[in-house]
């Protein structure tokens, strides 16, 4: 049996409408291969590839390979672990690798390269990845689709409601009978069991009042059969992600020609929006990876329901929290929490710690509280036994004057103002030194640590240089935030006991 026949047999059994709860899926369906091993690709926040690899090793027991193309990792798993992959906190999107070419030799001309892409579609080992895609459809997170009510539909509905009980409407129904042809009438009569017999004229007069509904019903059945046949044909699209300067082709050209060859090979229907299968063509310099997407929506969309102007991705929040290695009973605060993405992710993954979300903006605190409430609701639904809540609180405060005791906090994790959408670069020159000073006061000397995200690196470096006696920079992770090059700093609190600047000034004035 050829590859395309084997793949087609697998796809014919797919029921796209069957949706199961992720938590009820512990293993693949009984008709799936028991020991199938595949390579999974995952996109992760740039700079946190090693963090994602560590999570994969801890939770799945698999070693990961970090791609040369930033923001991607690859790891091998058995198909039984596929449901666990969707539970990873550090990955955004998942795909199963069809084939990888680590040193692909491109032809010199664009026409030759695109012709090679067309030929490639029929040579790839599609069978196992499509089996994985089929298994994955039963528990992957579905993308939220909202049906919009158009103005025309609204007018039509109002018109129908207004015509009920109207004599003119009844007259329109009577006139509608004459709009059908004799052939349609006779065909309808012949299709009525027990009606046609010795007196076709009587039969005709008996059924004439039911002709419109009967014909419409028959047409509806034909359309339903047609729709059912079309639903069995999978819809797909090809997405090309290209990075590198020495390519003679564009992403759209590669997706177009490769997609056309995939369509000819599988006889699928191309659809750019309502697709069942998304084929990925990732090109990075001389490396090509062909894959099939396993996620419709990024996995970072899991906690936040009330968004602010600068909502942090949950996957990035998880990576920042992992940098400081939270331990049970640690007190973790986010003094500039915004929508609460960091403390909410912390409470979900590290429930043995105590998390505090704070901000000086009352609207931000309200959003954070609403997001915490949404997480509590989800947790109550998930837990079958009595649920006592999560170790997290939200409070309004001043970052430069925190209502916390000196040396009472173990970890500080926060997204500092970039000076773009919130605040300004000029204000940061005063804000950053004051923040670092107050953080050093509440953070526990010797063991305390802070993970701070900022795009205003120059201002942060200047502020940190004046705090060398209380903060020591341990590590820097360079990340991309919405096209902005930012940095995540891991700081360690020194053993220096905090002394308020006013006290230092008083000591200096003493004779």
C-alpha positions in Angstrom: 0.0 0.0 0.0 1.4 3.4 -1.0 1.9 6.3 1.4 -1.0 8.3 0.1 -3.4 5.3 0.3 -2.3 4.6 3.9 -2.7 8.3 4.8 -6.1 8.4 3.1 -7.3 5.3 5.0 -6.4 7.0 8.3 -8.1 10.3 7.3 -11.3 8.6 6.2 -11.9 7.6 9.8 -11.5 11.1 11.2 -14.6 12.6 12.8 -13.9 16.3 13.1 -17.0 16.9 15.2 -16.0 14.5 17.9 -14.5 16.6 20.7 -13.4 15.1 24.0 -12.3 16.7 27.2 -8.5 16.9 27.5 -8.5 15.7 31.0 -10.4 12.5 30.1 -7.8 11.5 27.6 -5.1 9.4 29.1 -4.0 7.4 26.0 -4.7 7.4 22.3 -7.7 5.7 20.8 -7.7 1.9 20.7 -7.3 1.8 16.9 -4.1 4.0 17.0 -0.6 2.6 16.9 0.6 1.7 20.4 4.3 2.3 20.1 4.4 5.1 17.5 7.2 7.5 18.2 7.3 10.9 16.5 9.3 14.2 16.7 7.4 17.2 18.1 8.4 20.8 17.3 7.4 23.6 19.7 7.6 27.3 19.4 8.7 29.0 22.6 9.4 32.6 23.7 12.8 33.6 22.3 15.5 33.4 24.8 13.7 30.7 26.9 14.5 27.7 24.7 16.6 26.1 27.4 13.8 26.7 30.0 11.4 24.9 27.7 13.9 22.1 27.2 14.3 21.7 30.9 10.5 21.5 31.4 10.2 18.8 28.6 12.9 16.7 30.3 11.3 17.0 33.8 7.7 16.4 32.7 8.1 14.1 29.6 11.5 12.5 30.2 12.7 13.5 26.7 15.8 15.3 25.6 15.3 18.4 23.5 17.3 19.8 20.6 17.3 23.6 20.4 16.9 24.8 16.9 19.3 27.2 15.2 16.1 29.2 14.4 15.5 31.0 17.7 12.2 30.2 19.5 11.9 26.5 18.5 12.8 23.2 20.2 12.4 19.6 19.0 11.9 16.4 21.1 10.9 12.8 20.5 7.9 11.3 22.3 5.7 8.2 22.1 2.1 8.9 21.0 0.9 8.0 24.4 2.5 11.2 25.8 0.8 13.5 23.3 -1.8 14.7 25.8 0.9 15.6 28.3 2.6 17.7 25.6 -0.4 20.0 25.6 0.1 20.6 29.3 3.5 22.1 28.9 3.6 25.7 30.3 6.5 27.1 28.4 5.5 26.4 24.8 3.2 28.5 22.5 2.5 26.2 19.5 3.1 22.6 18.7 3.6 20.7 15.4 4.5 17.1 14.4 7.6 16.9 12.2 7.0 15.3 8.8 10.6 15.5 7.7 13.6 17.7 8.5 16.4 18.7 6.1 19.3 20.2 8.1 21.5 21.1 5.1 19.1 21.6 2.1 20.8 22.5 -1.1 18.8 25.2 -2.9 19.0 25.5 -6.7 20.3 28.7 -8.2 17.2 30.0 -9.9 13.8 30.6 -8.3 12.0 28.5 -10.8 14.1 25.4 -10.0 13.7 25.9 -6.2 9.9 26.2 -6.5 9.9 23.1 -8.8 11.8 21.2 -6.1 9.2 22.2 -3.5 6.5 20.8 -5.8 8.3 17.5 -6.1 9.0 17.4 -2.4 5.3 17.0 -1.5 5.1 13.6 -3.1 8.3 12.3 -1.5 7.6 13.1 2.2 6.6 10.4 4.8 3.1 11.7 5.6 1.6 8.5 7.1 2.8 8.6 10.7 2.4 12.4 11.2 -1.1 12.2 9.9 -1.9 9.5 12.3 -0.7 11.7 15.1 -2.7 14.6 13.7 -5.8 12.4 13.7 -5.2 11.4 17.4 -4.5 15.0 18.3 -7.9 16.3 17.0 -9.7 14.6 19.8 -8.2 16.6 22.6 -6.5 19.7 21.3 -7.7 23.2 22.4 -10.2 24.5 19.9 -9.9 28.0 18.6 -12.8 30.1 19.8 -15.2 30.9 16.9 -17.9 33.5 17.3 -20.8 33.6 14.9 -21.6 37.1 13.8 -25.2 38.1 13.1 -25.2 40.2 10.0 -27.6 43.1 9.4 -29.2 41.3 6.5 -29.9 38.3 8.6 -31.4 40.5 11.3 -33.7 42.2 8.8 -34.8 38.9 7.3 -35.7 37.6 10.8 -37.7 40.7 11.6 -39.5 40.4 8.3 -40.5 36.8 9.0 -41.8 37.8 12.5 -43.8 40.7 11.1 -45.4 38.6 8.4 -46.9 36.0 10.8 -50.7 36.3 10.8 -50.6 38.7 7.8 -53.2 37.9 5.1 -50.7 39.1 2.4 -48.2 36.6 3.6 -50.7 33.8 3.2 -51.4 35.1 -0.4 -47.6 34.9 -1.1 -47.6 31.3 0.0 -50.5 30.5 -2.4 -48.7 32.2 -5.2 -45.5 30.3 -4.4 -47.2 27.0 -5.5 -47.5 28.3 -9.0 -43.8 28.9 -9.2 -42.9 25.2 -9.2 -42.8 23.4 -12.6 -45.0 20.5 -13.5 -42.0 18.2 -13.5 -41.2 19.1 -9.9 -44.9 18.5 -8.9 -45.1 15.1 -10.5 -41.7 14.1 -9.2 -42.8 15.1 -5.7 -46.0 13.1 -6.0 -44.2 10.0 -7.2 -41.8 10.2 -4.2 -44.7 10.2 -1.7 -45.2 6.6 -0.5 -48.8 5.4 -0.6 -50.0 8.5 -2.4 -49.8 7.7 -6.1 -52.2 4.9 -7.1 -55.4 4.5 -9.2 -56.4 8.1 -9.0 -53.4 10.4 -9.7 -55.6 13.4 -10.1 -57.0 13.0 -6.5 -53.5 12.4 -5.3 -52.4 15.6 -7.0 -55.2 17.6 -5.4 -54.4 16.1 -2.0 -50.7 16.9 -2.0 -50.8 20.3 -3.8 -50.9 22.2 -0.5 -47.8 20.3 0.7 -45.8 20.8 -2.5 -43.7 23.8 -1.3 -42.6 22.1 1.9 -42.0 18.7 0.2 -39.9 20.1 -2.6 -37.9 22.2 -0.1 -37.4 19.1 2.1 -36.1 17.1 -0.9 -33.8 19.9 -1.9 -32.6 20.2 1.7 -31.8 16.5 1.8 -29.8 16.8 -1.5 -27.9 19.7 -0.1 -27.2 17.9 3.2 -25.8 14.9 1.2 -23.7 17.3 -0.7 -22.4 19.1 2.4 -21.7 15.7 4.0 -19.7 14.6 1.0 -17.8 17.9 1.1 -17.1 17.6 4.9 -15.4 14.3 4.2 -12.8 16.1 2.1 -10.3 17.8 4.4 -9.6 21.5 4.0 -6.0 22.6 4.4 -3.6 25.5 4.1 0.2 25.8 3.9 2.0 28.3 6.1 5.6 29.2 5.2 7.9 30.7 7.8 11.1 31.9 6.2 14.3 33.4 7.8 17.5 34.1 6.0 18.8 36.5 3.3 20.1 34.1 0.6 16.7 32.8 -0.6 15.6 33.6 -4.2 11.9 33.0 -3.3 9.4 34.6 -1.0 7.4 32.9 1.7 4.2 33.3 -0.3 5.7 31.8 -3.4 7.0 28.8 -1.5 3.6 28.3 0.3 1.7 28.6 -3.0 3.7 26.1 -5.0 4.2 23.6 -2.2 0.6 23.9 -1.2 -0.5 23.2 -4.8 1.5 20.0 -4.9 0.0 19.0 -1.5 -3.4 19.6 -2.9 -2.7 17.4 -6.0 -1.2 14.7 -3.8 -4.0 14.3 -1.2 -6.9 15.8 -3.2 -7.7 18.1 -0.3 -9.5 21.4 -0.6 -7.5 24.6 0.0 -9.0 27.0 2.5 -7.0 29.8 4.1 -9.4 30.4 7.1 -11.6 27.4 7.9 -9.0 24.7 7.5 -8.7 21.3 9.1 -5.0 20.7 8.5 -2.3 23.3 8.6 0.9 22.2 6.9 4.0 24.1 8.0 7.0 24.8 5.8 9.7 26.3 8.0 12.8 27.6 6.2 15.8 28.9 8.2 18.8 29.5 6.0 19.6 26.0 4.7 17.4 24.2 7.2 13.9 23.1 6.1 11.3 21.5 8.4 8.0 20.3 7.1 5.3 19.8 9.8 1.6 19.5 10.6 0.3 21.9 13.2 -1.2 20.4 16.4 -2.5 23.6 17.9 -5.2 25.9 16.5 -4.6 28.5 19.2 -1.4 29.4 21.1 -1.2 27.6 24.5 -0.3 30.9 26.2 -4.0 31.9 26.0 -4.9 30.1 29.2 -5.2 32.4 32.2 -6.1 36.0 31.1 -9.7 36.9 30.4 -9.4 40.7 31.2 -6.7 42.3 29.1 -4.8 45.5 29.7 -2.6 47.6 27.4 0.5 45.5 28.0 -0.6 42.0 28.9 2.3 39.6 29.3 2.2 36.2 27.7 1.6 33.3 30.2 4.5 31.3 28.6 6.9 34.2 29.1 5.6 34.7 32.7 6.3 30.9 33.3 9.9 31.3 31.9 10.6 34.3 34.2 9.3 32.4 37.3 11.4 29.3 36.5 14.5 31.5 36.4 14.3 32.1 40.1 13.6 28.5 41.1 10.6 28.9 43.5 10.7 26.7 46.5 7.7 25.6 48.8 6.6 28.3 51.2 8.4 31.1 49.2 6.6 34.5 49.2 6.6 35.8 45.6 5.4 39.3 44.7 4.8 41.2 41.5 4.9 44.8 42.5 3.8 46.1 39.0 1.4 43.2 38.1 -0.8 44.8 35.4 -3.3 42.1 34.5 -1.7 39.7 37.0 -0.2 37.3 34.4 2.9 36.5 36.4 1.3 35.8 39.9 -1.6 33.9 38.3 0.8 31.7 36.4 2.8 31.3 39.6 -0.3 30.3 41.6 -1.3 27.7 38.9 2.2 26.1 38.7 3.6 26.7 42.2 0.6 26.4 44.5 2.9 25.7 47.5 4.1 29.3 47.3 2.3 32.5 48.3 1.8 35.0 45.5 0.9 38.7 45.8 -0.1 40.9 42.8 0.1 44.6 43.3 -0.1 47.8 41.2 -0.5 51.5 41.7 -3.2 51.7 39.1 -6.7 50.8 40.4 -7.8 49.6 37.0 -4.9 47.2 36.8 -5.7 45.8 40.2 -9.3 45.3 39.2 -8.3 43.4 36.0 -5.9 41.3 38.0 -8.6 40.5 40.6 -11.0 39.5 37.7 -8.4 37.3 36.2 -7.8 35.6 39.6 -11.6 35.1 39.9 -11.7 33.4 36.5 -8.8 31.1 37.5 -10.6 30.2 40.7 -13.8 29.4 38.8 -11.9 27.1 36.4 -10.2 25.4 39.3 -13.5 24.8 41.1 -14.9 23.2 38.0 -11.8 21.1 37.5 -11.6 19.9 41.2 -14.2 17.2 42.0 -13.7 17.6 45.8 -14.0 20.7 48.0 -11.8 23.5 46.7 -10.4 26.1 49.2 -9.0 28.6 46.7 -5.5 29.6 45.5 -2.6 31.2 47.4 -2.8 34.5 45.7 -4.0 38.1 46.7 -4.3 41.4 44.8 -3.6 44.8 46.4 -3.2 48.4 45.3 0.1 49.9 46.5 2.9 52.3 45.6 5.9 50.5 44.2 8.3 53.0 45.9 6.6 52.5 49.3 5.5 48.9 49.6 3.3 48.0 52.7 5.6 45.0 53.4 8.1 44.4 56.2 11.8 44.7 55.5 13.3 41.3 54.4 9.9 39.6 54.2 9.9 38.6 50.5 11.7 35.7 48.9 11.2 36.4 45.2 10.3 39.5 43.1 9.2 38.9 39.5 7.8 41.8 37.5 7.5 43.4 34.1 8.8 46.9 34.4 7.5 49.9 32.3 9.2 50.1 29.0 8.4 53.8 28.6 6.4 53.1 25.4 2.7 52.4 26.1 2.9 53.0 29.8 5.0 55.8 31.4 7.9 57.4 29.5 11.7 57.0 29.1 12.2 60.2 31.0 10.2 59.0 34.0 12.1 55.7 34.1 15.3 57.5 35.1 13.7 58.4 38.4 11.4 55.3 38.7 14.0 52.5 38.2 16.4 53.6 41.0 13.5 54.0 43.4 12.1 50.6 42.5 15.4 48.8 42.9 15.9 50.5 46.3 12.4 49.5 47.6 12.8 46.0 46.2 16.1 45.6 48.0 14.4 46.6 51.3 11.6 44.0 51.2 13.7 41.2 49.6 15.4 38.8 52.0 19.2 39.4 52.2 21.4 36.5 51.1 18.7 34.3 49.6 16.3 36.7 47.9 16.2 37.0 44.1 14.5 39.2 41.5 13.6 38.6 37.9 13.0 41.8 36.1 11.9 42.4 32.4 12.6 45.7 30.7 13.2 47.1 27.3 14.8 50.3 28.7 18.2 48.6 29.1 20.3 51.7 29.3 18.2 53.2 32.1 18.2 49.9 34.0 21.9 49.4 33.7 22.5 52.9 35.2 20.1 52.2 38.1 21.7 48.9 38.8 25.2 50.3 38.9 24.3 52.4 41.9 22.8 49.4 43.7 25.8 47.1 43.5 26.0 46.8 47.3 22.5 45.2 47.5 21.9 43.6 44.1 24.2 41.3 42.0 23.4 40.5 38.4 23.5 36.7 37.8 22.1 36.1 34.4 20.6 38.0 31.4 18.1 36.5 28.9 17.5 38.4 25.7 13.9 38.2 24.5 11.7 39.6 21.8 8.5 41.3 23.0 6.2 42.3 20.2 9.2 43.2 18.0 11.0 45.0 20.8 14.4 43.7 21.9 14.1 43.4 25.7 16.1 41.8 28.5 15.2 39.6 31.5 17.6 40.2 34.4 18.1 37.6 37.2 19.4 39.4 40.3 20.6 38.0 43.6 20.1 39.9 46.9 23.5 40.4 48.6 23.9 39.8 52.3 24.1 43.6 52.9 21.5 44.6 55.4 19.3 47.3 54.0 19.9 50.8 55.4 17.5 53.5 54.5 19.1 56.4 52.6 17.8 58.8 55.3 19.7 56.9 58.0 22.8 57.0 55.9 22.5 60.8 55.5 21.9 61.2 59.2 25.1 59.2 60.0 27.1 61.3 57.7 25.9 64.5 59.4 26.8 63.2 62.8 30.1 64.7 64.1 
